[in-house]
């Protein structure tokens, strides 16, 4: 299940780019030829992020073309 490794990589990218800001959602673009099972990736995301600084952050999906797999967007909580 390579989705576990992908989830770890996504979490690392998200934490690195958050720079202390509170994340709300991480969106990844996945193409039909990327050989990534969205349900498995979402499950692994929950495992990888629990008990971390990004626990509870949603993992969202965007449709892409071909074999695309990329972290496309990070959405942050608005600060009051």
Secondary structure, DSSP 8 states (H G I E B T S, - for coil): -THHHHHHHHHHHHHHHHTT--EEEEEEEEETTS---HHHHHHHHHHHHTTSTTTT-EEEEEEESTT-EEEEEEEE----
